[in-house]
Amino acid sequence: MARRAGIRATDIKTTLAALKESGLTPCALDTLPDGGMRWHFVPQKASEEDEIDREIKENEARWSKSS
């Protein structure tokens, strides 16, 4: 079985410096199962709810109407 490539702190710092030098400012970094990196450049909206929170609010509204 092949070993997964490791990510070193120096790899992240070097990549981050290159991105910033190019005018890009990443918001987050995901490490992938294969050892790769995925950079995110668009921040998640603070007001953005996840699907579960939305469903809970909808159900609470529905339950309060039926009582």
N, C-alpha and C positions, 0 to 999 in steps of 0.2 A: 504494500500500500504506500502510495506517495505521501510525503510529508507536506503539510500545508505551509505555504510561505508565511514567514513571520513579519510583522510590521514593527520596526524599531522607532523609538522616539525621534531619532535623527531623520528618518524617512519622512515623518509627519512634519517636522520643523522645516526641512528642505522644501517639501512640496508647498507648505503654507507660505514660505517666503517667496517662492516662484509665483504663486497665485497672486499674492499681494503686489508683487513687482509688476505684474501684468494688469493691475487695476481691478482684480477680482477679490472680493471679501467673502469667504465662506462663512456660513452660519452654523453648520453642523457637519460631522463626519461619521459615517457608518463604516464599520469593518465587516467585510463580507466573509462568508464561510470559506471561500477559496483563498483568503489572505489578502484580498484586494481592498481598496479604499473607495468609498463613494462620498463625494463632497456635495453638500447642499448649499445653494447660493440664495435661495428665496426664503426669508424667515416665515415661520408659521404665524398666522394672525393670532393675536392675543384673544380676540373675541370668538375665535373659531371653536366650536364645540365638537366633541366626537359624537358618533352616531348613538351610542348608548345614552349619553346625557340628554340628547334630543328626544329619544324615545321615552325616557323617564318623565320628562316634562310634559310630553303629549299625553301619556297615560295618567299623570296626576291631574291634568286639566280635564280629561274625560271622566275620571272618577269623581272629581269634585262637582261636576255637572249632574251626575246621576244620583248624588246624595240628597 
